[in-house]
Amino acid sequence: MEAKTFAMVGGDRRNIELARMLHTQGHTVKMYGFKNYEKELSIQCNTLLETVEGSNCIIGPIPCSHNGEILNTPFHNKPISIEELFSLIKPQQQFLAGVIKPEVLEIADKYNISTIDMLKREELLIRNAIPTAEGAIKIAIDETDITLHGSRAMVIGYGRIGKVLSGMLRGLGVEVLAVVNTDEAAAFAESNGHWSVLYKEMESKLQFADVIFNTVPQILLDKNNMQHIRKDTLIIDLASPPYGVEVNDSRDFGLKVLYTNSLPGKIAPVTTASYILETVNRILEEKEGEQNEPI
């Protein structure tokens, strides 16, 4: 791929590491939205316009926004309006980010902006499951007073993250109970050495778990079944909003619930940035291929 100019607007350490990697590949990188980052970034611009102008591709945060109006900018000293950003982007420029909310897509349509949600790319989702699972295990080790080896863990959901996490836990000597929604998923979990249970039968097994990991973005643990969870059980919710654990109900039952956000960016920003880089390169190569196709 020929050298391009990238605008990195907002995001966490993944975006910072991605900017460095793109620069190393010979691309021009301009950054905005990292004013409060602890280290100096020589490629930071003073204004949003300066950053966007002349760039082939604008890369936003993962997740793009928490409320659909303001960019996710943990290292910046003031909010960056998505409306303002999109008003500066030209139709020929590409906007890439992750978890792009419908409200953001509406603004993009208003300004005729081409957007790609990188977290809808299967290759990135699968790779992201690795640091997510490692981060979940790290939290479980830090937040419990038992060894994971010899303990019992319930993993709710047997998708990308659930499969990777269950495998890692089993490697540590954990007895894993995978909560699944189909007989096919149950067979797959059992073939990998785990116990399995269907969602509708989960309630009867909750009392046996030392740690519960939820990966499903749907409230599955609430007042109807929390009464069966032991008070010393740690619950780690890895799902995106609306999460899988009802926070108010968990407080009523005195349960310890940890809601994790953007674990890959916190646990392994360099590795995760390399995953994003591969996805960015692939997306742009596909776009160039489409443009070069004969009419």
Secondary structure, DSSP 4 states (H G I P E B T S, - for coil): ----EEEEES--HHHHHHHHHHHHTT-EEEEES-TT-SS--TTB-SSHHHHHTT-SEEE--SSSBSSSSBB--TT-SS--BHHHHHHH--TTSEEEESS--HHHHHHHHHTT-EEEEGGG-HHHHHHHHHHHHHHHHHHHHHH-SS-STT-EEEEE--SHHHHHHHHHHHHTT-EEEEEESSHHHHHHHHHTT-EEEEGGGGGGGGGG-SEEEE--SS--BSTTTGGGS-TT-EEEE-PPTT-SB-HHHHHHTT-EEEE--SHHHHH-HHHHHHHHHHHHHHHHHHHHHHHHS--
